[in-house]
């Protein structure tokens, strides 16, 4: 029995790394058949590790203090590779997220290992049973603390926001230096209760804790920056709305001027056909604000009508079909911002089309099973390049790249929904899915 336990103890590192990687997988978006994937990968990794760690070369290399350099190479290359494969197998993570999660998962495993060695040097207990007892106590404790204090706070909406490549590089560099130092220290033939050995373990634990603390603080700084960017964008939107209102007033003045002349011509005209033609023109002008877009939703009406003058001037047609009853749970301001930015994006796309007959925007708002579907489609010309899941802007002012769609995504997340965009067959589709509350489902 003791011999079997000693053989299984060789799987300590791979088990700890798999558990640490799982901490970063849990809050992330999952692939299909998540649980079978986890079980399959962990079983395969444990079996491979069991045979590898109990082989002849493991006795000569891994457990030999004279082969510290090779041990470091194995630790730095093999175990991070296993962690990366595990995360990629279970989650649709980007390569930046993989580097980030692997570095931090190995950092947590590194802290746990140093903590175990520290306790083993301080507690007057020896033997395999004592070692297993320390592992059973420290691993759940350390991993739970890190998960609650760090990992849950740096993962947002199922993704790890790793926009700064320098942050990733610094994280990897700090970890690799710490890992190399730790393995080198373990290779030194010194008693586990010596002051130097214990000091090194405390130093390694402090380095890992500091590294995780930096990640949490940088995530908070990133959130504050996003909030500042959003406030700047809202201010920018206010200026654009002011300019749009000024242009609408100019178009209304021209419209009123045309109506005045048409009314004057109709009064002096004695030709019945001319008069009928003038009456028809006046009706078309007045139709712009008389029932063309009026729905039973204030936000939808406002978003449609405020774009109507621009669309008419540029020969753009908006086709709208909406079930206004199922929209009531969304606040008017949120629905307005969602539709306003969605229509702005669609209008920008169709304005590039030379064929005016193709300048048609299709807006649909309807209930599908237990969710509210908001879909805005428009044809486009050229090629749309996506970056971080959003189309790259064609505007000259790159500071506000994609903030309209980012705002829509934030509103969707506010109602526990999601936003998706796609470009297929020269048709761009913006789709927002919002779960309908139980109180609204019965209506």
KOLTIDO-287303 format. One record per atom (N, C-alpha, C): z negated, x negated, y negated. Coordinates in steps of 0.1 Angstrom, whole numbers, padded with zeros to 4 digits, always signed. Layout:
ZXY ...
***
This chain:
+0000-0008+0012 +0000+0000+0000 +0000-0009-0013 -0008-0019-0012 -0009-0028-0024 +0004-0035-0026 +0011-0039-0015 +0024-0046-0017 +0034-0036-0023 +0034-0024-0019 +0043-0014-0025 +0041-0012-0040 +0028-0011-0044 +0024-0009-0058 +0029-0021-0066 +0027-0033-0060 +0032-0045-0067 +0047-0045-0069 +0054-0041-0059 +0069-0040-0061 +0073-0029-0071 +0065-0018-0071 +0068-0008-0081 +0065-0012-0095 +0055-0021-0096 +0051-0026-0110 +0062-0034-0116 +0071-0039-0108 +0083-0046-0114 +0092-0037-0122 +0090-0024-0121 +0098-0014-0128 +0091-0010-0141 +0080-0017-0145 +0073-0013-0157 +0081-0013-0169 +0089-0024-0171 +0097-0025-0183 +0107-0014-0184 +0115-0012-0174 +0126-0002-0174 +0120+0012-0176 +0108+0014-0170 +0102+0028-0171 +0098+0030-0186 +0092+0020-0192 +0087+0021-0206 +0099+0023-0215 +0110+0015-0213 +0121+0016-0221 +0128+0030-0220 +0129+0035-0208 +0135+0048-0206 +0126+0059-0213 +0113+0058-0212 +0104+0067-0219 +0105+0066-0234 +0106+0054-0239 +0108+0052-0253 +0121+0058-0258 +0131+0055-0251 +0145+0061-0254 +0144+0076-0254 +0137+0082-0244 +0136+0096-0243 +0129+0102-0256 +0120+0095-0262 +0114+0100-0274 +0124+0102-0285 +0135+0094-0286 +0145+0096-0296 +0155+0106-0292 +0157+0108-0279 +0166+0118-0274 +0161+0132-0276 +0148+0134-0275 +0143+0148-0275 +0146+0155-0288 +0144+0150-0300 +0148+0157-0312 +0162+0157-0316 +0170+0149-0309 +0185+0148-0312 +0192+0160-0305 +0205+0162-0310 +0214+0171-0304 +0217+0167-0290 +0217+0176-0280 +0219+0173-0266 +0233+0176-0261 +0237+0169-0251 +0249+0172-0244 +0247+0183-0234 +0258+0189-0229 +0256+0199-0219 +0250+0193-0206 +0242+0202-0199 +0235+0198-0187 +0226+0186-0190 +0217+0188-0200 +0209+0178-0205 +0199+0173-0194 +0191+0182-0188 +0181+0178-0179 +0187+0171-0167 +0198+0176-0161 +0204+0168-0150 +0208+0154-0154 +0213+0153-0166 +0217+0140-0171 +0205+0130-0171 +0194+0135-0177 +0182+0127-0178 +0177+0123-0164 +0176+0132-0155 +0171+0129-0142 +0180+0119-0135 +0193+0122-0135 +0203+0113-0129 +0202+0099-0134 +0202+0097-0147 +0202+0084-0153 +0189+0076-0150 +0178+0083-0151 +0165+0077-0149 +0164+0072-0134 +0168+0081-0125 +0168+0078-0111 +0176+0065-0108 +0188+0065-0113 +0197+0054-0111 +0192+0041-0117 +0186+0042-0129 +0181+0030-0135 +0169+0025-0128 +0160+0034-0123 +0148+0029-0116 +0152+0023-0103 +0161+0029-0096 +0165+0023-0083 +0171+0009-0085 +0180+0008-0094 +0187-0005-0097 +0176-0016-0101 +0167-0011-0110 +0156-0021-0114 +0147-0025-0103 +0144-0015-0094 +0135-0019-0082 +0141-0030-0074 +0154-0028-0070 +0160-0039-0062 +0162-0052-0070 +0165-0051-0083 +0167-0063-0091 +0154-0071-0093 +0144-0064-0096 +0131-0070-0099 +0124-0076-0087 +0128-0071-0075 +0121-0076-0063 +0131-0085-0055 +0141-0089-0062 +0150-0099-0055 +0146-0113-0056 +0153-0122-0050 +0149-0136-0050 +0150-0142-0064 +0161-0139-0071 +0163-0145-0084 +0153-0140-0094 +0148-0128-0092 +0137-0123-0101 +0125-0132-0100 +0121-0136-0088 +0110-0145-0086 +0112-0158-0093 +0124-0163-0093 +0127-0176-0098 +0129-0176-0113 +0134-0165-0119 +0137-0165-0133 +0128-0157-0141 +0127-0144-0137 +0120-0135-0146 +0105-0138-0146 +0099-0141-0134 +0085-0143-0133 +0081-0158-0134 +0090-0166-0138 +0087-0180-0139 +0086-0185-0154 +0074-0190-0158 +0072-0194-0172 +0082-0205-0176 +0088-0213-0166 +0097-0223-0170 +0111-0218-0174 +0114-0205-0171 +0127-0199-0175 +0125-0189-0186 +0118-0193-0197 +0115-0184-0208 +0128-0180-0215 +0137-0190-0217 +0150-0187-0224 +0158-0176-0217 +0159-0178-0204 +0167-0168-0196 +0160-0154-0197 +0147-0154-0196 +0139-0142-0197 +0142-0135-0210 +0142-0143-0221 +0145-0137-0234 +0159-0131-0235 +0169-0138-0229 +0182-0132-0229 +0183-0119-0221 +0176-0119-0210 +0176-0106-0202 +0170-0095-0210 +0158-0098-0216 +0151-0088-0224 +0159-0083-0236 +0166-0092-0243 +0173-0089-0255 +0186-0082-0252 +0193-0085-0241 +0206-0079-0238 +0206-0068-0228 +0199-0070-0217 +0200-0060-0206 +0192-0047-0210 +0180-0048-0214 +0172-0036-0217 +0177-0028-0228 +0182-0034-0239 +0188-0026-0250 +0201-0019-0245 +0208-0026-0236 +0221-0020-0231 +0217-0007-0223 +0207-0008-0214 +0202+0003-0207 +0198+0015-0216 +0191+0011-0226 +0186+0022-0236 +0198+0028-0243 +0208+0020-0247 +0220+0026-0253 +0228+0035-0244 +0229+0031-0232 +0237+0039-0222 +0229+0052-0220 +0216+0052-0219 +0208+0064-0217 +0209+0074-0228 +0208+0069-0240 +0210+0077-0252 +0224+0083-0253 +0234+0075-0251 +0248+0079-0252 +0251+0089-0241 +0245+0088-0229 +0248+0096-0218 +0242+0110-0220 +0231+0111-0228 +0224+0124-0230 +0227+0130-0243 +0231+0123-0253 +0233+0128-0267 +0246+0124-0273 +0253+0132-0281 +0265+0128-0288 +0262+0120-0300 +0256+0109-0298 +0252+0100-0310 +0263+0091-0314 +0263+0089-0327 +0273+0079-0333 +0268+0065-0330 +0277+0055-0332 +0274+0041-0329 +0263+0036-0338 +0262+0041-0350 +0251+0037-0359 +0238+0043-0354 +0238+0056-0349 +0226+0062-0344 +0222+0054-0331 +0231+0050-0323 +0228+0043-0311 +0220+0030-0314 +0226+0022-0324 +0219+0009-0327 +0205+0012-0333 +0205+0022-0341 +0192+0025-0348 +0181+0030-0337 +0185+0039-0328 +0176+0044-0318 +0172+0034-0308 +0182+0025-0304 +0178+0015-0294 +0169+0005-0300 +0171+0001-0313 +0162-0009-0319 +0148-0003-0320 +0147+0009-0324 +0133+0015-0326 +0127+0018-0313 +0135+0022-0303 +0129+0025-0290 +0123+0013-0283 +0130+0002-0285 +0125-0011-0279 +0113-0016-0287 +0113-0012-0300 +0102-0016-0309 +0089-0009-0304 +0090+0004-0300 +0079+0012-0295 +0074+0006-0282 +0084+0003-0273 +0081-0003-0260 +0074-0016-0262 +0079-0024-0272 +0073-0037-0275 +0058-0035-0279 +0055-0025-0288 +0042-0023-0292 +0033-0019-0280 +0038-0010-0272 +0030-0006-0260 +0027-0018-0251 +0037-0026-0248 +0035-0038-0240 +0024-0047-0246 +0025-0050-0259 +0015-0059-0265 +0001-0052-0265 +0001-0039-0266 -0012-0032-0266 -0019-0033-0252 -0010-0032-0242 -0015-0034-0228 -0021-0048-0226 -0014-0058-0230 -0018-0072-0229 -0031-0074-0237 -0032-0068-0248 -0044-0069-0256 -0056-0063-0249 -0054-0051-0243 -0066-0045-0236 -0069-0053-0224 -0059-0058-0217 -0061-0066-0205 -0069-0079-0208 -0067-0084-0220 -0075-0096-0224 -0089-0093-0229 -0091-0081-0234 -0104-0077-0239 -0113-0071-0229 -0107-0063-0220 -0115-0056-0210 -0118-0065-0197 -0130-0067-0193 -0133-0075-0182 -0130-0069-0169 -0117-0066-0166 -0112-0060-0154 -0100-0067-0149 -0099-0069-0137 -0088-0076-0131 -0083-0069-0119 -0070-0072-0115 -0065-0066-0103 -0054-0056-0107 -0047-0051-0096 -0036-0042-0098 -0041-0028-0103 -0052-0024-0098 -0057-0011-0101 -0060-0010-0116 -0066-0021-0122 -0070-0022-0136 -0057-0022-0144 -0047-0029-0140 -0034-0029-0147 -0028-0016-0148 -0027-0009-0136 -0022+0005-0136 -0029+0015-0144 -0043+0013-0145 -0051+0022-0153 -0048+0020-0167 -0047+0008-0172 -0043+0005-0186 -0030+0011-0189 -0020+0010-0181 -0007+0015-0183 -0007+0030-0185 -0015+0037-0176 -0015+0051-0176 -0022+0057-0188 -0031+0048-0194 -0038+0053-0206 -0030+0050-0219 -0025+0037-0219 -0018+0033-0232 -0004+0039-0234 +0004+0040-0224 +0018+0045-0225 +0018+0059-0231 +0011+0069-0225 +0011+0083-0231 +0005+0083-0245 -0005+0075-0247 -0012+0075-0260 -0003+0070-0271 +0002+0058-0269 +0011+0051-0279 +0023+0059-0281 +0030+0064-0271 +0043+0071-0273 +0041+0084-0280 +0030+0091-0277 +0027+0104-0284 +0024+0101-0299 +0016+0091-0302 +0013+0088-0316 +0026+0085-0324 +0035+0076-0318 +0047+0073-0325 +0056+0085-0326 +0057+0093-0316 +0066+0105-0317 +0061+0114-0328 +0048+0117-0329 +0043+0126-0339 +0043+0121-0353 +0041+0108-0355 +0039+0102-0368 +0053+0096-0374 +0062+0093-0365 +0074+0087-0370 +0087+0094-0365 +0089+0095-0353 +0102+0100-0348 +0106+0114-0353 +0096+0123-0352 +0099+0136-0357 +0102+0137-0371 +0097+0127-0379 +0099+0127-0393 +0112+0120-0398 +0118+0112-0389 +0130+0105-0393 +0143+0112-0387 +0141+0122-0378 +0152+0130-0373 +0152+0143-0380 +0164+0147-0385 +0166+0159-0393 +0178+0167-0388 +0175+0179-0384 +0186+0188-0379 +0194+0182-0367 +0186+0175-0358 +0192+0170-0346 +0200+0157-0348 +0199+0150-0359 +0207+0138-0362 +0197+0128-0369 +0201+0115-0367 +0194+0104-0375 +0203+0100-0386 +0199+0101-0398 +0207+0098-0409 +0207+0083-0412 +0217+0075-0407 +0217+0061-0408 +0230+0058-0416 +0229+0060-0429 +0240+0058-0438 +0241+0043-0443 +0230+0036-0442 +0230+0023-0448 +0231+0013-0436 +0242+0006-0435 +0244-0003-0424 +0235-0015-0425 +0231-0019-0437 +0222-0030-0439 +0208-0027-0434 +0204-0014-0434 +0192-0010-0429 +0192-0012-0414 +0203-0008-0407 +0204-0010-0393 +0204-0025-0389 +0211-0033-0397 +0211-0047-0394 +0198-0053-0395 +0191-0049-0406 +0177-0055-0408 +0168-0050-0397 +0169-0038-0393 +0161-0033-0382 +0163-0041-0369 +0175-0043-0366 +0179-0050-0354 +0173-0065-0355 +0175-0071-0366 +0171-0085-0368 +0156-0086-0367 +0149-0077-0373 +0134-0078-0372 +0129-0076-0358 +0136-0067-0351 +0132-0064-0337 +0135-0076-0328 +0147-0082-0330 +0151-0093-0321 +0142-0105-0323 +0138-0108-0335 +0129-0119-0338 +0115-0116-0332 +0110-0104-0333 +0097-0100-0327 +0098-0101-0312 +0109-0096-0306 +0110-0096-0292 +0111-0110-0286 +0118-0118-0293 +0120-0132-0288 +0106-0139-0289 +0099-0137-0300 +0085-0143-0301 +0076-0138-0291 +0077-0125-0288 +0067-0119-0278 +0070-0125-0264 +0083-0125-0260 +0086-0130-0247 +0082-0145-0246 +0085-0152-0257 +0081-0167-0257 +0066-0169-0255 +0059-0160-0262 +0044-0161-0261 +0039-0158-0247 +0046-0148-0240 +0042-0145-0227 +0045-0156-0217 +0055-0164-0221 +0059-0175-0212 +0050-0187-0212 +0041-0187-0223 +0032-0198-0224 +0020-0197-0214 +0017-0207-0207 +0007-0206-0197 -0007-0207-0205 -0012-0196-0209 -0025-0195-0215 -0033-0184-0210 -0046-0185-0210 -0054-0173-0205 -0052-0161-0213 -0052-0149-0207 -0049-0137-0214 -0061-0133-0223 -0072-0140-0222 -0084-0137-0230 -0086-0147-0241 -0076-0157-0242 -0077-0167-0252 -0075-0161-0266 -0080-0168-0276 -0079-0162-0290 -0065-0163-0295 -0057-0173-0291 -0044-0174-0296 -0035-0163-0290 -0037-0161-0277 -0029-0151-0270 -0032-0137-0276 -0045-0134-0278 -0048-0121-0283 -0043-0119-0298 -0044-0130-0305 -0039-0129-0319 -0024-0126-0320 -0016-0133-0310 -0002-0130-0310 +0001-0116-0307 -0007-0110-0298 -0004-0096-0294 -0007-0086-0306 -0018-0090-0313 -0021-0082-0325 -0010-0083-0336 -0005-0095-0337 +0005-0098-0347 +0018-0090-0343 +0021-0090-0330 +0033-0082-0326 +0031-0067-0328 +0019-0062-0326 +0017-0048-0328 +0018-0044-0343 +0013-0053-0352 +0014-0051-0366 +0028-0051-0371 +0036-0060-0365 +0051-0060-0369 +0058-0048-0365 +0055-0043-0353 +0062-0030-0348 +0057-0018-0356 +0044-0018-0359 +0039-0006-0367 +0045-0007-0381 +0046-0018-0387 +0052-0020-0400 +0066-0015-0400 +0073-0019-0390 +0087-0015-0389 +0089+0000-0388 +0081+0006-0380 +0082+0021-0379 +0078+0028-0392 +0068+0022-0399 +0063+0027-0412 +0075+0026-0422 +0082+0015-0422 +0093+0014-0431 +0104+0025-0429 +0106+0028-0416 +0117+0038-0413 +0113+0052-0419 +0100+0055-0417 +0095+0068-0422 +0097+0068-0438 +0093+0058-0444 +0093+0057-0459 +0108+0057-0464 +0116+0050-0457 +0131+0050-0461 +0137+0064-0459 +0133+0071-0448 +0138+0085-0446 +0133+0094-0458 +0120+0092-0462 +0116+0100-0473 +0123+0096-0486 +0126+0083-0488 +0134+0079-0500 +0148+0085-0499 +0154+0085-0487 +0167+0091-0486 +0167+0106-0489 +0156+0113-0485 +0155+0127-0488 +0154+0129-0503 +0146+0121-0510 +0145+0122-0524 +0158+0119-0531 +0166+0110-0526 +0179+0106-0532 +0188+0118-0530 +0188+0124-0518 +0196+0136-0516 +0193+0147-0525 +0180+0149-0527 +0176+0160-0536 +0180+0157-0551 +0179+0144-0555 +0184+0140-0568 +0199+0142-0569 +0206+0138-0559 +0221+0140-0559 +0225+0155-0559 +0217+0163-0552 +0220+0178-0553 +0217+0184-0566 +0206+0179-0573 +0204+0184-0587 +0215+0179-0596 +0220+0167-0594 +0231+0162-0603 +0243+0170-0600 +0245+0174-0587 +0257+0182-0584 +0256+0196-0590 +0244+0202-0589 +0243+0215-0595 +0245+0215-0610 +0240+0204-0617 +0243+0203-0631 +0258+0201-0633 +0265+0193-0625 +0279+0191-0626 +0286+0205-0624 +0281+0212-0614 +0287+0226-0612 +0286+0235-0624 +0275+0233-0631 +0273+0241-0643 +0283+0238-0654 +0286+0225-0655 +0296+0221-0665 +0310+0226-0661 +0313+0225-0648 +0326+0230-0643 +0327+0245-0645 +0316+0252-0642 +0316+0267-0644 +0318+0270-0658 +0312+0262-0667 +0314+0265-0682 +0329+0263-0685 +0335+0253-0680 +0349+0250-0683 +0358+0261-0677 +0354+0266-0665 +0361+0277-0658 +0360+0290-0666 +0348+0292-0671 +0346+0304-0679 +0354+0304-0692 +0355+0292-0698 +0363+0290-0710 +0378+0293-0707 +0383+0288-0696 +0396+0290-0692 +0399+0305-0690 +0389+0312-0683 +0390+0326-0680 +0391+0334-0693 +0383+0330-0703 +0383+0337-0716 +0396+0335-0723 +0402+0323-0722 +0415+0321-0728 +0426+0330-0721 +0425+0331-0708 +0434+0340-0700 +0432+0354-0704 +0419+0358-0705 +0416+0372-0709 +0422+0375-0723 +0420+0366-0732 +0426+0368-0746 +0441+0370-0745 +0448+0361-0737 +0462+0363-0736 +0465+0377-0729 +0457+0381-0720 +0459+0394-0713 +0457+0405-0723 +0447+0404-0731 +0445+0415-0741 +0456+0415-0752 +0460+0403-0755 +0471+0402-0765 +0484+0409-0759 +0487+0406-0746 +0499+0412-0740 +0497+0427-0739 +0485+0432-0736 +0482+0446-0735 +0484+0453-0748 +0480+0446-0759 +0481+0452-0772 +0496+0454-0776 +0504+0444-0773 +0518+0445-0776 +0525+0455-0767 +0521+0456-0754 +0527+0466-0745 +0524+0480-0750 +0511+0482-0754 +0507+0495-0759 +0515+0499-0772 +0517+0489-0781 +0525+0491-0793 +0539+0494-0790 +0545+0487-0780 +0559+0490-0776 +0560+0503-0770 +0550+0507-0762 +0551+0520-0756 +0551+0532-0766 +0543+0530-0776 +0541+0540-0786 +0554+0542-0794 +0562+0532-0797 +0574+0533-0805 +0586+0535-0796 +0584+0534-0783 +0596+0535-0774 +0599+0550-0772 +0611+0554-0771 +0615+0567-0768 +0622+0568-0754 +0624+0556-0748 +0630+0556-0735 +0620+0558-0724 +0622+0568-0716 +0612+0571-0705 +0611+0560-0695 +0622+0554-0691 +0622+0543-0682 +0614+0531-0687 +0617+0528-0700 +0609+0516-0706 +0594+0519-0706 +0591+0532-0709 +0577+0536-0710 +0571+0535-0696 +0577+0540-0686 +0572+0539-0673 +0570+0524-0668 +0579+0516-0672 +0578+0501-0668 +0566+0495-0675 +0564+0498-0688 +0552+0493-0695 +0539+0498-0690 +0539+0511-0686 +0527+0517-0680 +0523+0510-0667 +0534+0507-0659 +0532+0500-0647 +0526+0486-0649 +0531+0479-0659 +0526+0465-0662 +0511+0466-0666 +0508+0476-0674 +0494+0477-0679 +0485+0480-0667 +0489+0489-0658 +0481+0492-0646 +0479+0479-0638 +0489+0471-0636 +0488+0459-0629 +0478+0449-0635 +0478+0449-0648 +0469+0440-0655 +0454+0445-0654 +0453+0458-0655 +0439+0464-0654 +0434+0464-0640 +0444+0464-0630 +0440+0463-0616 +0432+0451-0612 +0433+0441-0621 +0426+0428-0618 +0411+0430-0617 +0406+0439-0625 +0392+0442-0625 +0388+0456-0621 +0398+0463-0614 +0395+0477-0611 +0397+0479-0597 +0388+0476-0589 +0388+0480-0575 +0395+0471-0565 +0401+0460-0569 +0408+0452-0560 +0399+0444-0551 +0388+0439-0556 +0378+0432-0548 +0365+0438-0547 +0363+0450-0552 +0349+0455-0553 +0344+0458-0539 +0333+0452-0535 +0326+0454-0522 +0312+0458-0525 +0305+0461-0514 +0291+0466-0516 +0282+0454-0515 +0286+0443-0521 +0277+0431-0521 +0280+0424-0534 +0269+0422-0542 +0271+0416-0555 +0276+0402-0555 +0271+0394-0546 +0275+0380-0545 +0290+0379-0541 +0294+0387-0532 +0308+0387-0528 +0317+0391-0539 +0313+0402-0546 +0321+0407-0558 +0323+0396-0568 +0311+0390-0572 +0311+0380-0582 +0320+0368-0579 +0319+0363-0566 +0327+0351-0562 +0342+0354-0562 +0345+0367-0558 +0359+0370-0557 +0365+0373-0571 +0358+0380-0579 +0364+0384-0593 +0365+0372-0602 +0355+0363-0601 +0355+0351-0610 +0367+0342-0607 +0372+0343-0595 +0384+0334-0591 +0397+0342-0593 +0396+0355-0596 +0408+0363-0596 +0418+0359-0606 +0414+0356-0618 +0423+0352-0629 +0430+0339-0626 +0423+0329-0621 +0429+0317-0617 +0439+0319-0606 +0435+0327-0596 +0444+0329-0585 +0457+0336-0589 +0455+0346-0598 +0467+0353-0603 +0476+0344-0611 +0471+0335-0619 +0479+0326-0627 +0487+0317-0618 +0481+0312-0606 +0487+0303-0598 +0493+0309-0585 +0495+0322-0585 +0501+0329-0574 +0494+0327-0561 +0481+0328-0562 +0472+0327-0550 +0467+0341-0546 +0468+0345-0533 +0464+0358-0529 +0451+0356-0520 +0441+0363-0523 +0429+0363-0515 +0428+0376-0507 +0428+0375-0493 +0427+0386-0484 +0412+0386-0479 +0405+0397-0482 +0391+0397-0479 +0388+0410-0471 +0381+0408-0459 +0376+0418-0451 +0361+0415-0448 +0352+0424-0453 +0338+0420-0452 +0330+0432-0447 +0320+0430-0438 +0310+0440-0434 +0298+0437-0443 +0297+0443-0454 +0286+0440-0463 +0272+0444-0458 +0271+0453-0449 +0258+0458-0444 +0251+0446-0437 +0258+0438-0430 +0251+0427-0422 +0248+0415-0431 +0252+0415-0444 +0249+0404-0453 +0236+0405-0460 +0229+0416-0459 +0218+0419-0467 +0206+0409-0466 +0205+0403-0454 +0193+0394-0452 +0195+0380-0460 +0207+0378-0464 +0210+0365-0472 +0208+0368-0486 +0200+0359-0493 +0197+0361-0507 +0210+0360-0515 +0210+0368-0526 +0223+0369-0534 +0227+0355-0539 +0217+0347-0544 +0221+0334-0549 +0227+0325-0539 +0221+0325-0527 +0226+0317-0516 +0240+0321-0511 +0242+0334-0510 +0255+0339-0506 +0266+0336-0517 +0262+0337-0529 +0271+0334-0540 +0275+0319-0539 +0266+0310-0538 +0269+0296-0538 +0277+0293-0526 +0274+0299-0514 +0282+0297-0502 +0297+0301-0504 +0299+0313-0509 +0312+0319-0511 +0320+0311-0522 +0312+0309-0533 +0319+0302-0545 +0324+0288-0541 +0316+0280-0534 +0320+0267-0530 +0331+0268-0519 +0330+0277-0510 +0340+0279-0500 +0354+0283-0506 +0354+0292-0515 +0366+0296-0522 +0372+0284-0530 +0363+0277-0537 +0368+0265-0545 +0375+0256-0536 +0369+0253-0524 +0376+0244-0515 +0389+0249-0510 +0390+0262-0507 +0402+0268-0502 +0413+0268-0513 +0409+0272-0525 +0418+0272-0537 +0424+0258-0539 +0415+0248-0539 +0420+0234-0541 +0431+0231-0530 +0429+0236-0518 +0438+0233-0507 +0452+0239-0509 +0452+0252-0513 +0465+0260-0514 +0472+0256-0527 +0465+0251-0537 +0472+0247-0549 +0482+0236-0547 +0480+0228-0536 +0490+0217-0533 +0502+0222-0526 +0503+0235-0522 +0514+0240-0515 +0525+0244-0526 +0537+0239-0523 +0548+0242-0532 +0553+0257-0530 +0553+0261-0518 +0557+0275-0515 +0546+0285-0519 +0549+0293-0529 +0538+0302-0534 +0535+0313-0524 +0545+0316-0515 +0542+0327-0505 +0532+0322-0495 +0530+0309-0493 +0520+0304-0484 +0506+0303-0490 +0505+0306-0503 +0492+0304-0510 +0483+0317-0507 +0479+0318-0495 +0471+0329-0491 +0457+0324-0485 +0447+0330-0490 +0433+0326-0485 +0428+0338-0478 +0423+0336-0465 +0418+0347-0457 +0403+0345-0456 +0395+0356-0461 +0381+0356-0461 +0376+0367-0451 +0368+0364-0442 +0363+0374-0432 +0347+0372-0432 +0341+0383-0433 +0326+0383-0431 +0323+0395-0422 +0318+0391-0410 +0316+0402-0400 +0304+0398-0391 +0299+0408-0383 +0289+0406-0374 +0295+0403-0360 +0291+0392-0353 +0295+0389-0340 +0283+0387-0331 +0281+0397-0322 +0269+0397-0314 +0256+0397-0323 +0249+0386-0322 +0236+0385-0330 +0237+0376-0342 +0249+0373-0346 +0250+0363-0358 +0260+0369-0368 +0258+0364-0380 +0267+0367-0391 +0278+0356-0392 +0290+0360-0392 +0301+0350-0392 +0308+0351-0406 +0308+0340-0413 +0316+0339-0426 +0327+0329-0424 +0339+0333-0425 +0350+0324-0422 +0360+0325-0434 +0364+0313-0439 +0374+0312-0449 +0384+0302-0444 +0397+0307-0444 +0408+0299-0439 +0419+0298-0450 +0425+0287-0450 +0436+0285-0459 +0446+0275-0454 +0459+0277-0456 +0469+0266-0452 +0468+0254-0462 +0473+0243-0457 +0472+0231-0465 +0484+0222-0462 +0486+0213-0470 +0498+0204-0469 +0492+0189-0467 +0499+0181-0459 +0495+0168-0457 +0485+0166-0446 +0477+0156-0447 +0468+0152-0436 +0453+0151-0442 +0444+0158-0435 +0430+0158-0439 +0423+0147-0431 +0416+0138-0438 +0408+0128-0432 +0393+0132-0433 +0387+0131-0421 +0373+0135-0421 +0364+0123-0421 +0353+0124-0428 +0343+0113-0428 +0329+0120-0427 +0322+0116-0417 +0308+0121-0414 +0309+0136-0412 +0320+0141-0406 +0321+0155-0403 +0327+0164-0414 +0330+0158-0426 +0334+0165-0437 +0348+0159-0442 +0357+0167-0447 +0369+0162-0452 +0367+0153-0465 +0374+0143-0466 +0373+0134-0477 +0379+0141-0489 +0373+0139-0501 +0377+0146-0513 +0390+0139-0519 +0398+0147-0525 +0410+0142-0532 +0407+0141-0547 +0395+0144-0552 +0392+0144-0566 +0391+0129-0571 +0393+0127-0583 +0392+0114-0589 +0377+0110-0590 +0369+0119-0592 +0354+0117-0593 +0348+0116-0580 +0346+0105-0574 +0342+0103-0560 +0326+0105-0559 +0320+0106-0570 +0305+0108-0570 +0301+0121-0563 +0309+0131-0564 +0306+0144-0558 +0314+0147-0546 +0316+0136-0538 +0324+0138-0525 +0317+0148-0516 +0324+0159-0513 +0319+0168-0503 +0306+0176-0506 +0301+0175-0519 +0289+0182-0521 +0289+0197-0520 +0301+0203-0523 +0303+0217-0521 +0300+0221-0507 +0307+0214-0497 +0304+0217-0483 +0290+0213-0479 +0285+0202-0485 +0271+0198-0481 +0261+0209-0486 +0264+0215-0497 +0256+0226-0502 +0256+0238-0492 +0268+0241-0488 +0270+0252-0478 +0262+0249-0465 +0263+0236-0461 +0256+0232-0449 +0241+0234-0451 +0236+0230-0462 +0221+0231-0465 +0217+0246-0465 +0226+0255-0471 +0222+0269-0471 +0222+0274-0456 +0232+0270-0448 +0233+0274-0434 +0220+0270-0427 +0216+0258-0429 +0204+0253-0422 +0191+0260-0427 +0191+0265-0439 +0180+0273-0445 +0178+0285-0437 +0189+0291-0432 +0188+0304-0424 +0189+0301-0409 +0186+0288-0405 +0187+0284-0391 +0201+0286-0385 +0211+0284-0393 +0225+0285-0389 +0232+0272-0390 +0245+0272-0389 +0252+0259-0389 +0266+0262-0396 +0272+0251-0401 +0285+0252-0407 +0294+0242-0400 +0307+0247-0397 +0317+0238-0391 +0330+0239-0399 +0337+0228-0398 +0350+0228-0405 +0360+0222-0395 +0372+0227-0396 +0383+0222-0387 +0396+0223-0394 +0405+0215-0390 +0419+0215-0395 +0429+0214-0384 +0435+0225-0381 +0445+0225-0369 +0457+0233-0374 +0468+0228-0369 +0481+0235-0372 +0483+0239-0387 +0479+0229-0395 +0480+0230-0410 +0472+0242-0416 +0461+0246-0409 +0452+0256-0414 +0438+0250-0414 +0432+0250-0425 +0418+0246-0427 +0409+0258-0425 +0399+0256-0417 +0389+0267-0414 +0375+0262-0417 +0369+0270-0426 +0354+0268-0429 +0347+0280-0422 +0338+0277-0413 +0330+0287-0406 +0315+0285-0408 +0308+0296-0412 +0294+0295-0413 +0288+0306-0404 +0279+0301-0395 +0272+0310-0385 +0258+0311-0389 +0253+0324-0392 +0239+0326-0395 +0233+0336-0386 +0222+0333-0379 +0215+0342-0370 +0210+0354-0378 +0212+0366-0373 +0208+0378-0380 +0193+0381-0376 +0184+0382-0386 +0170+0385-0382 +0169+0398-0374 +0158+0399-0366 +0155+0410-0358 +0155+0423-0366 +0149+0423-0378 +0148+0435-0386 +0161+0440-0391 +0171+0431-0391 +0184+0434-0396 +0193+0439-0384 +0190+0434-0372 +0198+0437-0361 +0198+0452-0357 +0187+0458-0360 +0186+0473-0356 +0193+0482-0366 +0198+0477-0377 +0204+0485-0387 +0219+0488-0384 
***
